[in-house]
Structure formats: structure tokens, C-alpha cells
Amino acid sequence: MEHEVFVPVPAEVLRATLTDPARVARCVPGLQQDAEPDADPLAGRLKIRVGGNTITYRGALRLGERNGAFTVEGEGSEVRGKGSAALDLTLTLTPVAEGTTLTFTGRVKAAGRLAEAGPEARGAAGARLLDRFAEALVAVSDVEAELAAELAAGTDTDDDGVDDGVEEPPRTPADALDGPPAAGDATAPVNGTDPLDPLAARPPAEAAHARRTMIGRSAEEVDHAPPRGRYAPVPAPETSSATAHLRWIAPAAALAIASAVVVGRALRRRR
């Protein structure tokens, strides 16, 4: 089996990625690593798709370097079945204009479901797997190259562009707009207080209470709400006596009318 893939990445960058088994594991499509903390990064389960079937193998890959080329060896057994597969692959990096050519050369020995698939299905599955590996290798190499460039170019500089090793204190948004106060400025804070603040000379507790009172009154004046607290108006006294008198007038008038009717009837009977 032989397969070639061109990638727009320098050979040195790819070589740096291929020397790290942990980064190579991120490039193998369908690889599910073992969960143990000290496990080999290239050990676990590998899913491959051949034709219309998906086969899962459990095993490990071994990565090495020989004569400027990388070697990949691996064995695995089917998770659901009695089949097995063995891989012997060599990867060569050839620098070309604007990139690198990856040349894969090797062979696969299989028994079970993979062996039962036709040669065309096995060839298409192998080419697809290597193409996806090359794409992932490019992505991982680009990320690693960018991180390395940022670390190499990163320096600790101040706002003035000079790295003097002294960390300047942070500035507030107001300082950024107004600039630092000039020396001898009468409005500059002294000992953490504002000389123009009429409440600055008061004790902290009294000043805080006065500020809260002033803020509360300002909110009431803006909202046109009736003042509260000691500024609230005294409510008018209730007119309870007038109401009580009105309640008794109606029954007394009815009683007087009834008495007059009775007296009038008695006088008429006597006549």
C-alpha cells in the first residue's frame, strides 16, 4: 500500500509534531484513548469504516523514527468478534515548494471482518483514514507553531514600550480619560480624600449616613414622590366627632316622626 498527500506546512513543523506521541494521538481519526492517567497515549480503541460496516479494534500503536522517516506499528483485536489486524507503516516527509509531501508506505495483515471486505473497500478505507490523519496533522501542527511563535515573541512591556521590569499600577477609566493629576493640583486627592468634598472632614459613619440621606432626598425630588421620614408632612386629624353625630341624627329624627304620628292618631280618636 502506498499513498501520498500534500500539506501546506513546512516539514520541520510536521516533524516536531510527529515526535510527540500525545500530539500524534490527537491526529489519529477514530481513536478513543484509555482513561487511565498513565496509559499510553496511542493505546485504546480504534474505529474504522470499511464499506458500510464499522469495525472497532482494541490495541495500541508504536511510533518511532528511523533514517529520517517515521514508523508506525500496531496490533489490535476486534471488540465484537474474533478478528484481528496488524499494521506496519512508514511515513516519509519530503519538503517541496510551499509545503511538504507525506508518503505513506506499508501493509496491513487482517483476519475476520476486515479480511472479508473486498480489496477496493479496504483500499478506499485506508486512503480515507490517511487523508483524515494528514488533515488533523496540519491542524495540530499549525496550532503548535502559533503557540511557539507567540511564546518566542512575547515580552513584558509597559505602556511606554520599554521593558524595564517594573510593573506600573493599574489605572482607572477616569484616569485614562483625564490623565494623571499634575503636581500641586488643588483638585488632586490628598491622603485618599477629595479636598472639595464637603463630607470629607466628617467621620466615616456620619459621612456615609449624610450621603445616603442626600441621595434619598434627591431621588424623591426627581421622582416627585412625597417626602418620607422626618421630612414627611404631618397628617390632618380625623373628623371622628362629625361622623359620630351624623350616625345618631337619622335614628332620632325617625323616632320623633313616629311619636308625632302616634299622638296625632290619639287626638283624632278622642274627638
NORDA-V526723 format. One record per residue. N is the residue number from 1. RES is the residue in one small letter. SS is DSSP state (alpha for helix, beta for strand, coil for the rest). Layout:
n->N res->RES ss->SS
n->N res->RES ss->SS
This chain:
n->1 res->m ss->coil
n->2 res->e ss->beta
n->3 res->h ss->beta
n->4 res->e ss->beta
n->5 res->v ss->beta
n->6 res->f ss->beta
n->7 res->v ss->beta
n->8 res->p ss->coil
n->9 res->v ss->coil
n->10 res->p ss->coil
n->11 res->a ss->alpha
n->12 res->e ss->alpha
n->13 res->v ss->alpha
n->14 res->l ss->alpha
n->15 res->r ss->alpha
n->16 res->a ss->alpha
n->17 res->t ss->alpha
n->18 res->l ss->alpha
n->19 res->t ss->coil
n->20 res->d ss->coil
n->21 res->p ss->alpha
n->22 res->a ss->alpha
n->23 res->r ss->alpha
n->24 res->v ss->alpha
n->25 res->a ss->alpha
n->26 res->r ss->coil
n->27 res->c ss->coil
n->28 res->v ss->coil
n->29 res->p ss->coil
n->30 res->g ss->coil
n->31 res->l ss->beta
n->32 res->q ss->beta
n->33 res->q ss->beta
n->34 res->d ss->coil
n->35 res->a ss->coil
n->36 res->e ss->coil
n->37 res->p ss->coil
n->38 res->d ss->coil
n->39 res->a ss->coil
n->40 res->d ss->coil
n->41 res->p ss->coil
n->42 res->l ss->coil
n->43 res->a ss->beta
n->44 res->g ss->beta
n->45 res->r ss->beta
n->46 res->l ss->beta
n->47 res->k ss->beta
n->48 res->i ss->beta
n->49 res->r ss->beta
n->50 res->v ss->beta
n->51 res->g ss->coil
n->52 res->g ss->coil
n->53 res->n ss->beta
n->54 res->t ss->beta
n->55 res->i ss->beta
n->56 res->t ss->beta
n->57 res->y ss->beta
n->58 res->r ss->beta
n->59 res->g ss->beta
n->60 res->a ss->beta
n->61 res->l ss->beta
n->62 res->r ss->beta
n->63 res->l ss->beta
n->64 res->g ss->beta
n->65 res->e ss->beta
n->66 res->r ss->beta
n->67 res->n ss->coil
n->68 res->g ss->coil
n->69 res->a ss->beta
n->70 res->f ss->beta
n->71 res->t ss->beta
n->72 res->v ss->beta
n->73 res->e ss->beta
n->74 res->g ss->beta
n->75 res->e ss->beta
n->76 res->g ss->beta
n->77 res->s ss->beta
n->78 res->e ss->beta
n->79 res->v ss->coil
n->80 res->r ss->coil
n->81 res->g ss->coil
n->82 res->k ss->coil
n->83 res->g ss->coil
n->84 res->s ss->beta
n->85 res->a ss->beta
n->86 res->a ss->beta
n->87 res->l ss->beta
n->88 res->d ss->beta
n->89 res->l ss->beta
n->90 res->t ss->beta
n->91 res->l ss->beta
n->92 res->t ss->beta
n->93 res->l ss->beta
n->94 res->t ss->beta
n->95 res->p ss->beta
n->96 res->v ss->beta
n->97 res->a ss->coil
n->98 res->e ss->coil
n->99 res->g ss->beta
n->100 res->t ss->beta
n->101 res->t ss->beta
n->102 res->l ss->beta
n->103 res->t ss->beta
n->104 res->f ss->beta
n->105 res->t ss->beta
n->106 res->g ss->beta
n->107 res->r ss->beta
n->108 res->v ss->beta
n->109 res->k ss->beta
n->110 res->a ss->beta
n->111 res->a ss->beta
n->112 res->g ss->coil
n->113 res->r ss->alpha
n->114 res->l ss->alpha
n->115 res->a ss->alpha
n->116 res->e ss->alpha
n->117 res->a ss->coil
n->118 res->g ss->coil
n->119 res->p ss->alpha
n->120 res->e ss->alpha
n->121 res->a ss->alpha
n->122 res->r ss->alpha
n->123 res->g ss->alpha
n->124 res->a ss->alpha
n->125 res->a ss->alpha
n->126 res->g ss->alpha
n->127 res->a ss->alpha
n->128 res->r ss->alpha
n->129 res->l ss->alpha
n->130 res->l ss->alpha
n->131 res->d ss->alpha
n->132 res->r ss->alpha
n->133 res->f ss->alpha
n->134 res->a ss->alpha
n->135 res->e ss->alpha
n->136 res->a ss->alpha
n->137 res->l ss->alpha
n->138 res->v ss->alpha
n->139 res->a ss->alpha
n->140 res->v ss->alpha
n->141 res->s ss->alpha
n->142 res->d ss->alpha
n->143 res->v ss->alpha
n->144 res->e ss->alpha
n->145 res->a ss->alpha
n->146 res->e ss->alpha
n->147 res->l ss->alpha
n->148 res->a ss->alpha
n->149 res->a ss->alpha
n->150 res->e ss->alpha
n->151 res->l ss->alpha
n->152 res->a ss->alpha
n->153 res->a ss->alpha
n->154 res->g ss->coil
n->155 res->t ss->coil
n->156 res->d ss->coil
n->157 res->t ss->coil
n->158 res->d ss->coil
n->159 res->d ss->coil
n->160 res->d ss->coil
n->161 res->g ss->coil
n->162 res->v ss->coil
n->163 res->d ss->coil
n->164 res->d ss->coil
n->165 res->g ss->coil
n->166 res->v ss->coil
n->167 res->e ss->coil
n->168 res->e ss->coil
n->169 res->p ss->coil
n->170 res->p ss->coil
n->171 res->r ss->coil
n->172 res->t ss->coil
n->173 res->p ss->alpha
n->174 res->a ss->alpha
n->175 res->d ss->alpha
n->176 res->a ss->alpha
n->177 res->l ss->alpha
n->178 res->d ss->alpha
n->179 res->g ss->coil
n->180 res->p ss->coil
n->181 res->p ss->coil
n->182 res->a ss->coil
n->183 res->a ss->coil
n->184 res->g ss->coil
n->185 res->d ss->coil
n->186 res->a ss->coil
n->187 res->t ss->coil
n->188 res->a ss->coil
n->189 res->p ss->coil
n->190 res->v ss->beta
n->191 res->n ss->coil
n->192 res->g ss->coil
n->193 res->t ss->beta
n->194 res->d ss->coil
n->195 res->p ss->coil
n->196 res->l ss->coil
n->197 res->d ss->coil
n->198 res->p ss->coil
n->199 res->l ss->coil
n->200 res->a ss->coil
n->201 res->a ss->coil
n->202 res->r ss->coil
n->203 res->p ss->coil
n->204 res->p ss->alpha
n->205 res->a ss->alpha
n->206 res->e ss->alpha
n->207 res->a ss->alpha
n->208 res->a ss->alpha
n->209 res->h ss->alpha
n->210 res->a ss->alpha
n->211 res->r ss->alpha
n->212 res->r ss->alpha
n->213 res->t ss->alpha
n->214 res->m ss->alpha
n->215 res->i ss->alpha
n->216 res->g ss->alpha
n->217 res->r ss->alpha
n->218 res->s ss->alpha
n->219 res->a ss->alpha
n->220 res->e ss->alpha
n->221 res->e ss->alpha
n->222 res->v ss->alpha
n->223 res->d ss->alpha
n->224 res->h ss->coil
n->225 res->a ss->coil
n->226 res->p ss->coil
n->227 res->p ss->coil
n->228 res->r ss->coil
n->229 res->g ss->alpha
n->230 res->r ss->alpha
n->231 res->y ss->alpha
n->232 res->a ss->coil
n->233 res->p ss->coil
n->234 res->v ss->coil
n->235 res->p ss->coil
n->236 res->a ss->coil
n->237 res->p ss->coil
n->238 res->e ss->coil
n->239 res->t ss->coil
n->240 res->s ss->alpha
n->241 res->s ss->alpha
n->242 res->a ss->alpha
n->243 res->t ss->alpha
n->244 res->a ss->alpha
n->245 res->h ss->alpha
n->246 res->l ss->alpha
n->247 res->r ss->alpha
n->248 res->w ss->alpha
n->249 res->i ss->alpha
n->250 res->a ss->alpha
n->251 res->p ss->alpha
n->252 res->a ss->alpha
n->253 res->a ss->alpha
n->254 res->a ss->alpha
n->255 res->l ss->alpha
n->256 res->a ss->alpha
n->257 res->i ss->alpha
n->258 res->a ss->alpha
n->259 res->s ss->alpha
n->260 res->a ss->alpha
n->261 res->v ss->alpha
n->262 res->v ss->alpha
n->263 res->v ss->alpha
n->264 res->g ss->alpha
n->265 res->r ss->alpha
n->266 res->a ss->alpha
n->267 res->l ss->alpha
n->268 res->r ss->alpha
n->269 res->r ss->alpha
n->270 res->r ss->alpha
n->271 res->r ss->coil
